[in-house]
Every structure is written in C-alpha cells, then in structure tokens.
Amino acid sequence: MCLVAKRIYLKDLHRMMDGMGMELAEKVHLLFTANYIDYSNYGFRDEEQVDEYCWCYRDLFALKSKEALELANSYVIGFMEEWQQDALSLYRKAKGDICN
C-alpha cells in the first residue's frame, strides 16, 4: 500500500515497484500499459522506448522473472521522469494509479 500519492517521490516509487510480488506487479503493468501506453494521447519523446517497454511487458508475463520485472519497472520510472518534466498532470495521475 502506498502513502499519500503526492508524497511519493520517484525513488520511493521505484523501490515500491521493485518490492511488489509478481501477481501485483503484473496487475500494475497491465493497467499502466492499458491506461498510459495503448490508449494514451501523449507524444513520447522516444517512441522506441515505448516499443522496448512493450517487449519487456511481454517478457514479464511470459517469463515471470525478477529480471523482466526490474527492466519493465525501469521503463515505467523513465516514463514517469519524462512526465514529471513534460506533463505534470499525467505524472500525478499515473503516480496515483500505481500507488493505489
């Protein structure tokens, strides 16, 4: 469970995501992908990064390994860092969704 969403910093969010069990992590990445990748109107700085995340996302569900989870998490944190700079409302919404 997350503290108040607005008090969670990216480093704390990363630590929290890395501490998730596989079942919860799969749910978080499933919702993140649906809400922020598949149906997003946001113009990502690097579309290749989005494609790479999608491959990691597939690996996470296929392999269910810690390495796949850590890599997928790192992409989400990268997106969050970008949004914190470029799209603050999207950053806040995604942070709230991940924490709840």
Residue pairs with C-beta under 8 A, 6 or more apart in sequence:
2 8
2 16
2 98
2 99
2 100
3 99
5 92
5 95
5 96
5 99
5 100
6 92
6 95
8 16
8 95
8 99
10 77
10 80
10 81
10 84
13 77
13 80
13 95
13 98
13 99
14 73
14 74
14 77
16 99
17 25
17 28
17 73
17 76
17 77
17 98
18 69
18 70
18 73
20 28
20 69
22 64
22 69
25 60
25 69
25 72
25 73
26 60
26 61
28 98
29 57
29 60
29 72
29 76
31 97
32 76
32 94
32 97
32 98
33 54
33 57
35 94
35 97
36 42
36 79
36 90
36 94
37 50
37 53
37 54
42 83
42 87
42 90
44 50
44 79
44 82
45 82
45 86
49 75
49 78
49 79
52 75
53 72
53 75
53 76
53 79
56 68
56 71
56 72
56 75
57 72
59 65
59 68
59 71
59 72
60 68
60 69
60 72
62 68
76 98
79 94
80 91
80 94
80 95
83 90
83 91
83 94
84 91
